[in-house]
Amino acid sequence: MKVEGINEHIILQNNQGHIQQYLTFMMADEEYGMDILSVQEIRGWEEITAIPNAPDYIKGVINLRGTIVPIIDLRLRFGIKPQPYGPLTVVIVVKEQVREKTKVMGLVVDAVSDVYAINQQDAKGIPEFNDSSDNELVERLVNVGEAMVILLDLPKILDC
């Protein structure tokens, strides 16, 4: 998948190991990444149909070529202070296996950032904090230049 306006970077600190591509995006000045093979498309923000009694982070649904797609605001899902949607706000439509079912969902993020090819040996586990399950949505962390990218566990995010 090629995303227009996104530079592709290769991170090869080690010639051993498995290289995997990640689409990265920004939320609250932090960079997050997800497996690019899960990404179906990237869409600009559009009006959605609200669903009564849904969790606050489920903003509603859109009709995507005949498929009803739930839309999750990742800021709210992660407990980050909400902000108004702007011209850079996008919906990343993903498709992922979750408990033996294929789920298609849209994830609202502040802006798309980059595509990185990451050596899996360079990604590190997250530290544990007081038996908290708040970090269960994060799979691993990886340094990209001077910045740290938070790699997400997409099946856990979509399992809602």
C-alpha atoms as a printed R data frame, in Angstrom:
    type eleno elety resid chain resno       x       y      z
1   ATOM     1    CA   MET     A     1   0.000   0.000  0.000
2   ATOM     2    CA   LYS     A     2   1.345   3.436 -0.884
3   ATOM     3    CA   VAL     A     3   0.003   6.419  1.003
4   ATOM     4    CA   GLU     A     4   0.361   9.668 -0.922
5   ATOM     5    CA   GLY     A     5   2.651  12.205  0.721
6   ATOM     6    CA   ILE     A     6   4.210   9.674  3.095
7   ATOM     7    CA   ASN     A     7   7.947   9.044  3.010
8   ATOM     8    CA   GLU     A     8   9.103   5.495  3.459
9   ATOM     9    CA   HIS     A     9  12.028   4.999  5.861
10  ATOM    10    CA   ILE     A    10  14.053   1.859  6.317
11  ATOM    11    CA   ILE     A    11  15.312   1.112  9.803
12  ATOM    12    CA   LEU     A    12  17.947  -1.563  9.636
13  ATOM    13    CA   GLN     A    13  20.161  -1.493 12.672
14  ATOM    14    CA   ASN     A    14  20.601  -5.226 12.398
15  ATOM    15    CA   ASN     A    15  20.595  -7.418  9.282
16  ATOM    16    CA   GLN     A    16  19.088 -10.296 11.274
17  ATOM    17    CA   GLY     A    17  15.369 -10.618 11.988
18  ATOM    18    CA   HIS     A    18  12.025  -9.949 10.415
19  ATOM    19    CA   ILE     A    19  11.243  -6.572  8.806
20  ATOM    20    CA   GLN     A    20   7.639  -5.401  9.072
21  ATOM    21    CA   GLN     A    21   6.071  -2.198  7.753
22  ATOM    22    CA   TYR     A    22   4.066   0.086 10.034
23  ATOM    23    CA   LEU     A    23   1.813   3.008  9.185
24  ATOM    24    CA   THR     A    24   2.357   5.670 11.833
25  ATOM    25    CA   PHE     A    25   0.049   8.444 12.932
26  ATOM    26    CA   MET     A    26  -0.024  11.233 15.494
27  ATOM    27    CA   MET     A    27  -2.186  11.722 18.568
28  ATOM    28    CA   ALA     A    28  -1.431  14.280 21.274
29  ATOM    29    CA   ASP     A    29   2.141  14.821 19.993
30  ATOM    30    CA   GLU     A    30   2.946  11.090 20.243
31  ATOM    31    CA   GLU     A    31   3.609   8.818 17.270
32  ATOM    32    CA   TYR     A    32   1.789   5.475 17.109
33  ATOM    33    CA   GLY     A    33   2.153   2.661 14.601
34  ATOM    34    CA   MET     A    34   0.088  -0.238 13.283
35  ATOM    35    CA   ASP     A    35   0.888  -3.087 10.904
36  ATOM    36    CA   ILE     A    36   0.370  -1.662  7.416
37  ATOM    37    CA   LEU     A    37  -1.065  -4.984  6.219
38  ATOM    38    CA   SER     A    38  -4.110  -4.316  8.421
39  ATOM    39    CA   VAL     A    39  -4.803  -0.947  6.761
40  ATOM    40    CA   GLN     A    40  -7.495  -1.002  4.063
41  ATOM    41    CA   GLU     A    41  -7.649   2.717  3.353
42  ATOM    42    CA   ILE     A    42  -7.230   6.191  4.788
43  ATOM    43    CA   ARG     A    43 -10.158   8.587  4.567
44  ATOM    44    CA   GLY     A    44 -10.706  12.199  5.516
45  ATOM    45    CA   TRP     A    45 -13.103  12.908  8.374
46  ATOM    46    CA   GLU     A    46 -16.745  12.780  7.320
47  ATOM    47    CA   GLU     A    47 -20.058  12.889  9.128
48  ATOM    48    CA   ILE     A    48 -21.100   9.611 10.692
49  ATOM    49    CA   THR     A    49 -24.306   8.048 12.008
50  ATOM    50    CA   ALA     A    50 -24.331   7.919 15.810
51  ATOM    51    CA   ILE     A    51 -25.312   4.674 17.550
52  ATOM    52    CA   PRO     A    52 -27.342   5.042 20.782
53  ATOM    53    CA   ASN     A    53 -25.890   3.502 23.976
54  ATOM    54    CA   ALA     A    54 -22.503   2.828 22.391
55  ATOM    55    CA   PRO     A    55 -19.347   3.415 24.471
56  ATOM    56    CA   ASP     A    56 -18.157   7.043 24.266
57  ATOM    57    CA   TYR     A    57 -15.152   6.111 22.101
58  ATOM    58    CA   ILE     A    58 -17.444   4.568 19.430
59  ATOM    59    CA   LYS     A    59 -18.376   7.693 17.483
60  ATOM    60    CA   GLY     A    60 -20.857   5.879 15.217
61  ATOM    61    CA   VAL     A    61 -20.794   4.135 11.845
62  ATOM    62    CA   ILE     A    62 -20.237   4.891  8.167
63  ATOM    63    CA   ASN     A    63 -21.396   3.036  5.082
64  ATOM    64    CA   LEU     A    64 -18.255   2.047  3.175
65  ATOM    65    CA   ARG     A    65 -19.305   0.615 -0.199
66  ATOM    66    CA   GLY     A    66 -22.123  -1.381  1.387
67  ATOM    67    CA   THR     A    67 -20.267  -2.367  4.569
68  ATOM    68    CA   ILE     A    68 -21.305  -0.784  7.866
69  ATOM    69    CA   VAL     A    69 -18.044   0.250  9.556
70  ATOM    70    CA   PRO     A    70 -17.908   1.278 13.252
71  ATOM    71    CA   ILE     A    71 -15.726   4.326 13.928
72  ATOM    72    CA   ILE     A    72 -13.529   4.428 17.057
73  ATOM    73    CA   ASP     A    73 -11.992   7.689 18.270
74  ATOM    74    CA   LEU     A    74  -8.554   6.485 19.428
75  ATOM    75    CA   ARG     A    75  -8.064   9.546 21.638
76  ATOM    76    CA   LEU     A    76 -11.113   8.542 23.673
77  ATOM    77    CA   ARG     A    77 -10.204   4.830 23.551
78  ATOM    78    CA   PHE     A    78  -6.777   5.668 25.057
79  ATOM    79    CA   GLY     A    79  -8.112   8.177 27.597
80  ATOM    80    CA   ILE     A    80  -6.453  11.141 25.854
81  ATOM    81    CA   LYS     A    81  -8.189  14.532 26.087
82  ATOM    82    CA   PRO     A    82 -10.469  14.947 23.043
83  ATOM    83    CA   GLN     A    83  -9.959  17.760 20.586
84  ATOM    84    CA   PRO     A    84 -12.070  19.080 17.713
85  ATOM    85    CA   TYR     A    85 -11.569  17.309 14.390
86  ATOM    86    CA   GLY     A    86  -9.581  19.407 11.935
87  ATOM    87    CA   PRO     A    87  -8.392  19.304  8.331
88  ATOM    88    CA   LEU     A    88  -5.661  16.747  9.157
89  ATOM    89    CA   THR     A    89  -8.007  14.404 11.075
90  ATOM    90    CA   VAL     A    90  -8.316  11.082  9.263
91  ATOM    91    CA   VAL     A    91 -10.072   7.763  9.632
92  ATOM    92    CA   ILE     A    92  -7.813   4.761  9.104
93  ATOM    93    CA   VAL     A    93  -9.991   1.846  8.010
94  ATOM    94    CA   VAL     A    94  -8.471  -1.417  9.241
95  ATOM    95    CA   LYS     A    95  -9.303  -5.084  8.809
96  ATOM    96    CA   GLU     A    96  -8.065  -7.525 11.448
97  ATOM    97    CA   GLN     A    97  -8.752 -11.003 12.842
98  ATOM    98    CA   VAL     A    98 -10.239 -10.696 16.339
99  ATOM    99    CA   ARG     A    99 -11.162 -13.904 18.153
100 ATOM   100    CA   GLU     A   100 -11.661 -15.901 14.929
101 ATOM   101    CA   LYS     A   101 -13.751 -13.129 13.324
102 ATOM   102    CA   THR     A   102 -12.695 -10.566 10.754
103 ATOM   103    CA   LYS     A   103 -13.491  -7.030 11.909
104 ATOM   104    CA   VAL     A   104 -13.471  -3.917  9.760
105 ATOM   105    CA   MET     A   105 -13.376  -0.690 11.772
106 ATOM   106    CA   GLY     A   106 -12.350   2.926 11.313
107 ATOM   107    CA   LEU     A   107  -9.900   4.593 13.706
108 ATOM   108    CA   VAL     A   108 -10.015   8.393 14.074
109 ATOM   109    CA   VAL     A   109  -6.521   9.871 14.551
110 ATOM   110    CA   ASP     A   110  -5.089  13.397 14.518
111 ATOM   111    CA   ALA     A   111  -2.945  12.932 11.390
112 ATOM   112    CA   VAL     A   112  -1.104  10.270  9.398
113 ATOM   113    CA   SER     A   113   2.655  10.482  9.820
114 ATOM   114    CA   ASP     A   114   4.901   7.984  7.989
115 ATOM   115    CA   VAL     A   115   5.508   4.422  6.881
116 ATOM   116    CA   TYR     A   116   8.436   2.677  8.583
117 ATOM   117    CA   ALA     A   117  10.015  -0.696  7.896
118 ATOM   118    CA   ILE     A   118  10.977  -1.914 11.356
119 ATOM   119    CA   ASN     A   119  13.261  -4.766 12.264
120 ATOM   120    CA   GLN     A   120  11.254  -6.742 14.835
121 ATOM   121    CA   GLN     A   121  14.404  -7.328 16.898
122 ATOM   122    CA   ASP     A   122  14.623  -3.566 17.494
123 ATOM   123    CA   ALA     A   123  11.128  -3.363 19.022
124 ATOM   124    CA   LYS     A   124  11.070  -3.661 22.823
125 ATOM   125    CA   GLY     A   125   8.382  -4.714 25.271
126 ATOM   126    CA   ILE     A   126   6.702  -2.115 27.439
127 ATOM   127    CA   PRO     A   127   7.505  -1.874 31.135
128 ATOM   128    CA   GLU     A   128   4.833  -3.016 33.584
129 ATOM   129    CA   PHE     A   129   3.249  -0.416 35.846
130 ATOM   130    CA   ASN     A   130   1.559  -1.553 39.097
131 ATOM   131    CA   ASP     A   131  -0.389  -4.456 37.555
132 ATOM   132    CA   SER     A   132  -2.202  -1.972 35.325
133 ATOM   133    CA   SER     A   133  -4.041  -3.222 32.259
134 ATOM   134    CA   ASP     A   134  -4.024   0.284 30.717
135 ATOM   135    CA   ASN     A   135  -1.039  -0.658 28.560
136 ATOM   136    CA   GLU     A   136  -2.628  -3.796 27.124
137 ATOM   137    CA   LEU     A   137  -3.399  -1.935 23.878
138 ATOM   138    CA   VAL     A   138   0.321  -1.331 23.297
139 ATOM   139    CA   GLU     A   139   2.308  -4.170 21.758
140 ATOM   140    CA   ARG     A   140   5.861  -2.788 21.774
141 ATOM   141    CA   LEU     A   141   8.019   0.334 21.561
142 ATOM   142    CA   VAL     A   142  10.691   1.160 19.005
143 ATOM   143    CA   ASN     A   143  13.126   4.046 18.572
144 ATOM   144    CA   VAL     A   144  12.993   5.762 15.196
145 ATOM   145    CA   GLY     A   145  15.794   8.272 15.059
146 ATOM   146    CA   GLU     A   146  15.370  10.449 18.149
147 ATOM   147    CA   ALA     A   147  11.679   9.617 18.626
148 ATOM   148    CA   MET     A   148   9.933   6.648 20.186
149 ATOM   149    CA   VAL     A   149   7.051   5.040 18.277
150 ATOM   150    CA   ILE     A   150   4.323   3.169 20.162
151 ATOM   151    CA   LEU     A   151   3.351   0.022 18.250
152 ATOM   152    CA   LEU     A   152  -0.277  -0.900 18.871
153 ATOM   153    CA   ASP     A   153  -1.910  -4.280 19.442
154 ATOM   154    CA   LEU     A   154  -4.660  -3.797 16.878
155 ATOM   155    CA   PRO     A   155  -6.736  -6.918 17.712
156 ATOM   156    CA   LYS     A   156  -7.029  -5.759 21.355
157 ATOM   157    CA   ILE     A   157  -8.041  -2.253 20.255
158 ATOM   158    CA   LEU     A   158 -10.750  -3.638 17.971
159 ATOM   159    CA   ASP     A   159 -12.010  -6.125 20.566
160 ATOM   160    CA   CYS     A   160 -14.663  -3.811 21.978
